[in-house]
Amino acid sequence: MYFVIDSNRDTSTAKNLKDGELFNKWKEDELLLSNEAGVILPQILVDGVSIGNDIALQNLEDEGNLDFLITRLKCPNCLSDKSNTDISCPSCKYDYVSLISEDLIKNNGVIRILQGELYNEEQIAQ
């Protein structure tokens, strides 16, 4: 399951999502990569670590690391091999964190993607 956080406030407000709050918190907590122009977009975060923008993502794919990062078989902080159930990296000791609360997930406060499709538990239960 993946989450899409849109930094466009108009979009998230219109859809009653908490994207703006999450984006601002992550920015304040310095989790997002920035340059002199501001926060770099788009950006991918895995277990609380920014793995970069679209160019960095392509480089990770070219190097054969992206699939391992997404499936949590490599540490997003140091790229060391790990188990997908580890709560911290056995090599660099980084503690993995979930940046989106269970409450936001359960109350549809964020857009969820599963296997390339929008995911909504309520629609599936019906």
N, C-alpha and C positions, 0 to 999 in steps of 0.2 A: 504494500500500500504506500502510495506517495501522496504528498500534500502540495498543493499549489498555493503559494502566497503571492498575491498581486500587490505591488507597491502603488498602484494607481488607486488613490483614495476614493474617487468617484465610483469606480467599479465595485470595490468591496463594500462601500456604504450602500449602494443601490441593492446589493445582494444580501445585505445584513450580515456580512462576514466580519471576522475579527482580524483580518489581514493587516490593517493599519496599526492596530495595537501591537501585534506581534512584530511587525517590521520595525516600529519605533523602539520596542524593547530590545530587539536584537541589535539595532543600531547603537542604542545607549550602552548595551553590554559589550560593545565592540566585537560582536561575533561576525559581522559582515565586513568583507574586504572593501576598502575605500581607496580613492586617490584624491588628488587636488580638486577634482570636479564633484566629488561626493561618493556615495555608495555605488559600487560597480554592479551593473545589472546586465543580463540575468546572472544569477548566482545559485549554486547548488550547495545545500548543507546536508551532511550525513552525521547523525549522532552528535550534533552540536558543533561540528567542524565545517567551515566553509572549504569546499574542495575546488572552488574557483568559478570562473565565468565560462562562457561557451568555448573559448579558446583553450582554457585549461582542461575543460571536459574532453575536448577532442584530443588533446595531448595524452590524457589518461587513457582514452580509448586506443590511440595509436600504440601506446606502450603496453597495452594488455592489462591495465590495472582497473579500468572503470567497472567492469562486471564484478570484480572481486570487492570493490568498494560498495557498490550498490547492494550486493548480497551480504555485505558485512563480513566478508572473509579476509579483508585487509583493513588495517587501522586507517581511518581517514586523516589522522594527524601525522603518521610516520610511514605509512604504507607497509608495515610489517604484517606478516601472516598472523591470523588469529581465528578463534572460533566465532561463529555468528551469535553465540549466546554470551560472550564475554561482556562484562559491564565496565571493564577498563582494559586498556592495552597492556598485554604482558611485556611489551618492549619499552614503550615510552611512558607508561603508567597514566596516560590520559584517561580521565573518567568520562565515559560516554553519557550523554544526556538526551532526553526527549524534550524537544523545544515546544511541543504542542501538547497541552494538557488533555487528559481523558475527557474532561468536561467539554472542551471545545470540540473534540471528535464526536462525542455522543450527541451533542446538541447542534451538529452541522454548522459549527462556527468557522469551518475551513472547508475548502474544496478538496475532496479526496479522489484519487485516481487509482484504479486497480486494473492491471493488464491493459492499459491504454484507454480505458473507458471511465467516465464519471461514475463514482460509486456513492450510493445512498442506501444505507441499511433498510430504511423504511420502505423504499420501493422494492427491494429484494424480498422482504418479508411478506409483501402482499401477493 
